[in-house]
Amino acid sequence: MAGSRVKNGTLTRITVSITDEAGEAVLELLEEFFGQPASLYTSAKTRRTVASVYLKKASDWSRRREAALRERLAWLRECGMEVGSGRISMVKVPREDWAESWKRHCKAISIGRALLIKPSWIRRTAKPGQAVVVLDPGLSFGTGQHPTTHFCLEQLVAARKPETTASFLDMGTGSGILAIAAVKLGYRPVEGFDFDPAAIRVARANALENGVATRWRPRLQNLTQLPLKPVRQFDVVGANLICDLLVAELRRIVARVKPTGRLILAGILKSQFKTIVRTYGECGMTLLARAAVGEWESGAFAWK
């Protein structure tokens, strides 16, 4: 056992004590702040809720990083959210403990009869005609568990065009879950990018694992550096990003949506959603569908 632990190494677990109501918001905050997935746990006995993230490198955590995280939590409070104590703790854990914790939290997800998202250790059989995406938790955001990702997957299913082949662009691909699902659902072509090199490596590995690496290859790209006039427009564009980026880069985002296309926006706090609807409405887009879960609200838009 000791030899195994030396070989596998340890991870740094950062835990934040919060309220149930702030769970989804703090998960998103941690995922954005550290660039990797976080998990949520509520004790049935004590009703204490904590959000945790596991860091590969000890150098990723410092007093400066802790101070910056406290500032982010303070920002949530300023938005009117009851965060709770926000107490931050750090502990070293064996890598095998991290893997087992994800197995407790990750479940298979069905998007109707069209799509099944599941981790590799769950032996759930797909329904006839149901596309399957196998995705294990890793150090990049996106397993389908978060309500914003879930909404994007539902919209991918809803926006399919049986009579023709639709194209899809994934802005901020993370783990690649949306792009991989799009390929499995019959979208062609599928493109996706992320500004994080680690996310690109994870997304490429997930594409290979799902047998779609020859049909989709994510690229390293910063949204803020895209040309305002795109080479190609898409039938469906997904942008599961933070609200500030969705507003600041509106022109670059909408320029890539075909006149008959659909735009899926997620990663938005409820308190920010009216701003998104107003901002995108001013540029000629109308809200087609919306979903609110916990502190999050997402929307699908089309040209008026």
Secondary structure as GFF3:
##gff-version 3
##sequence-region A 1 304
A	DSSP	alpha_helix	2	8	.	.	.	ID=ss1
A	DSSP	beta_strand	10	18	.	.	.	ID=ss2
A	DSSP	alpha_helix	23	34	.	.	.	ID=ss3
A	DSSP	beta_strand	38	42	.	.	.	ID=ss4
A	DSSP	beta_strand	49	55	.	.	.	ID=ss5
A	DSSP	three_ten_helix	58	60	.	.	.	ID=ss6
A	DSSP	alpha_helix	63	78	.	.	.	ID=ss7
A	DSSP	beta_strand	88	94	.	.	.	ID=ss8
A	DSSP	alpha_helix	95	105	.	.	.	ID=ss9
A	DSSP	beta_strand	109	111	.	.	.	ID=ss10
A	DSSP	beta_strand	115	118	.	.	.	ID=ss11
A	DSSP	beta_strand	131	134	.	.	.	ID=ss12
A	DSSP	alpha_helix	147	158	.	.	.	ID=ss13
A	DSSP	beta_strand	168	171	.	.	.	ID=ss14
A	DSSP	alpha_helix	177	184	.	.	.	ID=ss15
A	DSSP	beta_strand	190	194	.	.	.	ID=ss16
A	DSSP	alpha_helix	197	209	.	.	.	ID=ss17
A	DSSP	beta_strand	219	220	.	.	.	ID=ss18
A	DSSP	three_ten_helix	223	225	.	.	.	ID=ss19
A	DSSP	beta_strand	234	240	.	.	.	ID=ss20
A	DSSP	alpha_helix	243	248	.	.	.	ID=ss21
A	DSSP	alpha_helix	250	254	.	.	.	ID=ss22
A	DSSP	beta_strand	257	269	.	.	.	ID=ss23
A	DSSP	alpha_helix	270	282	.	.	.	ID=ss24
A	DSSP	beta_strand	285	293	.	.	.	ID=ss25
A	DSSP	beta_strand	296	303	.	.	.	ID=ss26
###
